[in-house]
Amino acid sequence: MTKVKFDIVGQVPSKKNNKRLLKNSRTGKMFIASSEKFNEWHNQAMMDLCFRLNKDRDVFRDKQVEIELTFYNSDNRRHDLDNMTSSVLDLLVDAEFIDDDCCRVVSKVTVIFGGVDRQAPRVEVEINSIERK
């Protein structure tokens, strides 16, 4: 069994609740896109992860995993743990740490609210590989 622990710094935005309606300048058709706030967080987190954890990127290839996420928010506002979890799982897939976030790959997700940390908002991520069932 392999275990990797790391932090993703910054307040994790909700991907689902931060959408905007844009107009395609070529076709004139409207489309829905993620907000700039989400895109900035996602791009920065992707660069940080790929740089810091490059050696661990293939550890979970073709493996079933269990993931524990502990969120530390920047303030006392209402934050949706479910939507923040989706943002982190999508990031892990996009960064190619896990193959997919479907139930065949991610068999268990534990989500914990760690409290408010105004100086260092983050999500602590722990990924464990398990034997395929």
Residue pairs with C-beta under 8 A, 6 or more apart in sequence:
1 128
1 129
1 130
1 131
2 59
2 60
2 63
2 128
2 129
3 126
3 127
3 128
3 129
4 53
4 56
4 59
4 60
4 126
4 127
5 124
5 125
5 126
5 127
6 49
6 52
6 53
6 124
6 125
7 122
7 123
7 124
7 125
8 45
8 48
8 49
8 88
8 91
8 122
8 123
8 125
9 45
9 48
9 120
9 121
9 122
10 41
10 44
10 45
10 121
10 122
11 41
11 73
11 74
11 121
12 41
12 71
12 84
12 87
12 88
12 121
12 123
13 35
13 37
13 38
13 41
13 84
13 87
14 38
14 79
14 80
14 83
14 84
14 86
14 87
15 34
15 38
15 83
15 86
15 87
15 90
16 83
16 86
17 80
17 83
18 34
18 35
18 37
18 38
19 32
19 33
19 34
19 35
20 32
20 33
20 34
20 35
21 30
21 31
21 32
22 30
22 31
22 32
22 33
23 29
23 30
23 31
24 30
24 31
34 42
38 87
41 87
42 87
42 90
42 91
42 94
45 91
46 91
46 94
46 95
49 91
49 95
49 97
50 57
50 95
53 97
56 97
57 95
57 96
57 97
59 129
60 97
60 98
60 99
60 127
60 129
61 99
62 99
63 105
63 129
63 130
63 132
64 104
64 105
64 106
64 107
64 129
64 130
64 131
64 132
64 133
65 98
65 105
65 106
65 107
65 127
65 128
65 129
65 130
66 106
66 107
66 108
66 109
66 110
66 127
66 128
66 130
67 89
67 92
67 106
67 108
67 109
67 110
67 125
67 126
67 127
67 128
68 109
68 110
68 112
68 125
68 126
68 128
69 85
69 88
69 109
69 110
69 111
69 112
69 123
69 124
69 125
70 112
70 113
70 114
70 123
70 124
71 79
71 81
71 84
71 111
71 112
71 113
71 114
71 122
71 123
72 114
72 115
72 116
72 117
72 120
72 121
72 122
72 123
72 124
73 79
73 113
73 115
73 116
73 117
73 121
74 116
74 117
74 118
74 121
75 116
75 118
76 116
81 111
81 113
82 111
84 123
85 109
85 111
88 123
88 125
89 98
89 101
89 106
89 109
90 101
92 98
92 101
92 125
92 127
93 99
93 100
93 101
97 127
98 105
98 106
98 127
99 105
100 106
107 130
107 133
114 124
